[in-house]
């Protein structure tokens, strides 16, 4: 049997192959948008097996983060945070995860650079917007009961985006210098209210005292 012929037209797995996949993915994401890109289409464009793309990047979220040179992918981190506990403590967990990643000297700068690029470059901004809508807002909406879940999830994401903008882009004081515990205490109540939605009082979140 000719082993070489069985893989004709496919690149073997090596660092050059990974770079080729990322080049194709980056171009496809920017040209076609987040939703239209699939691991299969990227594999075909790079001339590699689909299994190799999955091996390197795991999922479309992972490929997206790698294509934008992110050391930490917000969508993947959110999925991990969601799996770690229930909705009642989600605000605190999300804030701590955001601070851990964006304060980190390794993972933080690429995220800040991505955000600045998204502001300056419309194509990157549209791509980031679509990814946030599909991988973050939609995921949170899936956790929230009620017909207005999407609106409340968007409000939740808005508060998180405001924290990121003020602390890491504007460096607004005192937010920029707050400790993680102080930020959690300041921002978590706003996130909790966003999840409840307008018109729902804070007492809705307290456990009932009567049997």
VEXDRENTI-188286 format. One record per residue (C-alpha): x, y, z. Coordinates in steps of 0.02 Angstrom, whole numbers, plus 50000, padded with zeros to 5 digits. Layout:
# residues N
XYZ/...
# end
This chain:
# residues 211
500005000050000/500645017349959/500535026750124/501025043250047/499635042349920/498325039750056/498645057550118/498845065949949/498425084449955/498485085350145/499825093650249/500545083550394/500335090250569/501775102050611/502035120250664/501915126250484/500245117450468/499585126050624/500135142850556/499295139150389/497665134750477/497735150950576/498065161150419/496535153650335/495465155450490/495935173650517/495515177950336/493885168150338/493295175750502/493615193350439/492865190350267/491375179150308/490965183050491/490975171850642/489375162150609/489785157250430/491485149850470/491585131450514/493045120450564/492715110350405/492835125550291/494455131050373/495175113550358/494725113150173/495495130350144/497105125250232/497165108350146/497165098150307/496035085350387/494615091550496/495285080750638/496915090450635/496015107150658/495045099650803/496665092750877/497525109650874/496075120950925/494695110050998/493215120450941/492735135650839/492895146250996/494665139951019/495085143150837/494365160750847/495405164951000/496985158150920/496635167250756/496545183650848/498105179050949/497185178651114/498065169851256/496365167751339/494725166151246/493275175051335/491975163051265/492915147651326/493205155651496/491365159651513/490915141751473/492075136151612/491375148751735/489585143651696/490015125451729/490765129351899/489195134651991/487395140451985/486595156551923/486515164252097/488405166052108/488735169151922/489045187951941/490445185652067/491235171451968/491195181251806/491965196851883/493375186951964/493725177851800/493755194151702/494965201951827/496075186551831/496275186351643/496335204851601/497495209051747/498695195151698/500285201951614/500265187751487/498425185851439/497875203851469/498855213651336/498235203351186/496435205651245/496685224351264/497505225151093/496035215651018/494815227851096/495765242851031/495845235150858/493975231550862/493665249950899/494795256050759/494435242750626/492625240250574/492905222750507/493695216650669/492375225850769/490975217150674/491825200350701/492045202950887/490245209050902/489565193450818/490655182050924/490095190751084/488265189451034/488345171050990/489585164451117/489285175451268/487595184151262/486695168751194/487525157451322/487005168551467/485255170151395/485135151251400/485375151751588/484075165151624/482225160851635/480905171851556/480455178551385/481625193451403/483145182451437/484075189251286/483845207151340/484415203351518/485925193651454/486395208551345/486235220151496/487365208451595/488655208751455/488535227751446/489015229351629/490505217851604/491035227651449/490905243751549/492045236651683/493325231351552/493275248151464/493455258751621/494785248051705/495875243151556/495595255851417/495175272151505/496115267551664/494775277151758/495095279551942/494705272952067/494145257851963/495865255251886/496695253752057/495355244052149/495785227052219/494895212052147/493815210552304/493305228852292/492825226952109/491815211352146/490865220452285/490545235552173/490055227052010/489205210852061/487605219352123/487415227851954/487645211351864/486375203051977/485105216851941/485445215051755/485015196551766/483405200451860/482885213351733/482065230451755/480665231651881/481225216651983/481735221952157/483265215552246/482165206352371/481735194352228/483465186652249/483305183452437/482735166252489/480995165452560/480895165352750/479195157452762/478795139252739/
# end
